[in-house]
Amino acid sequence: EVQLQASGGGLVQAGGSLRLSCAASGFTFDTYAIGWFRQAPGKEREFVAAVTWSGGKSYYAESVKGRFTISRDNAKSTTYLQMDSLKPEDTAVYYCAKPKVYGVDLTQEAWYSYWGQGTLVTVSS
């Protein structure tokens, strides 16, 4: 059974940092890309970042470029999202997800079939 466990959320002041983790199990972790998405209150879920299976290529939403860094440790089956210079508009539930197949547009939610339970990030002003 595929499982994705996101953790690391919390309350932080604007300008602060948090690191989210996504622990995976139930599939061959080092052969799949992993993506992070977020959903703010009253808004649609949106793409944040994604990393390819090897960690060799990453993708970011324009709103987080230069502030967030996605990485992965295949030995630990874990993906990380380092979030720096946080802003109140980053407040959301953050989800990690696994795509259905290889070679898809990792920025598109429709290509993801498995989702973690989400972790809440709250940035105060």
N, C-alpha and C positions, 0 to 999 in steps of 0.2 A: 504494500500500500504506500503510495506516494504521500509524504508528509513534509510540510514546510512550517517551521516554527520561527516566527519573527519575535525579536525581543530588543530591548535597549531604549525604548521610548521613555518619555518623561517630560517634566516641566523644566524649561530653561529660559533664561532671559535673552532678549534680543542681542545678537552679537556672540552668543555662546555657541557651544559645540555639543554634539551627541554622536555616538556611533551605534548604528543599528546592526544587528546580526540576524542572519537567516540560516538556521540549521536544517539541513535536508536529509531525508532518508527514503528508502523504498525505490530508488532508481539509481542508475549509474551516473553519479553526480558529475563526474569530469567529462561527460559527453554532451552536456546540455548547457545552453546559456541560461542565465537567471536575470529576471527583471525586477525592478522596484517600481511600484505605483503608489499613489496617495489619493485620498479622498477627504477633502475639507467639508465641513458642515454645510449642507445645502448645495453642494456642487457635485459634478460628475467626477468619477475616478479618472486620474490622469497619469500619464507616463512620467517617471522621474529619471530612471537610469537603467541601463542593462549592461551586462558583461558577457562576452562570448565564453565558450567552454574552457578555453585555455587561459582566459584572462588577458589575452593579447589585444583585444579591442573592446572599447567601451563606448557607450552612447549616453547622451544626457539631454534632458529638456533644456531649452534656452534659459528658463527661469532659475536653474540651479547650476548652470555651467560656471566653473571657476570657484564654486563654493562647496559642492558635493563631490565625493570621490567614491566610486564603486570598486570593489576588489573581491577576490575570492581566494580561499585556501582549499584546494581540492583534497588535500590530505585529511582535512577536518570536515569536508562536505559542508562548508559554511561560506556564505557570501556576506560581505560587509558593506554598509553605506555610511561613510564618514561625512557628517554634515557640519560644516563650519559657517561662521558668519550668519547664523540663523536669523530669520526675520519673522515677524508675526504672521505673515502670509504663508509661511511654511507649516503652520499649524494644520494637522491633518492626521488621519489614521494611515499609517504606512503599511503596505502589503508587499511581500515578495511572492514571486510567481515563476512557474516553470512553463516554457512553451510546449506546444503539442508536438512539434516536429522540428527538424533542423532547417536552417537556411531561410527563416522567415524574417519579416520586418519586426524586429524586437521592440519597436516603439509603439506597436499596435496591440491594444489589449485583447483583441479578438483572437490572436494567435496563442494566447496562454490558456492552459487547461487546468492547471493546479495552482491553488492560492493558499498562502498562509492565513492565519487568523487575524493578522493585523496588530500593530502596536501604535499607541497614541503618542504623538509628539505635540506638545503645547509650547508655543513660544510667546512669552509675555513681553509687552513693550515697556 
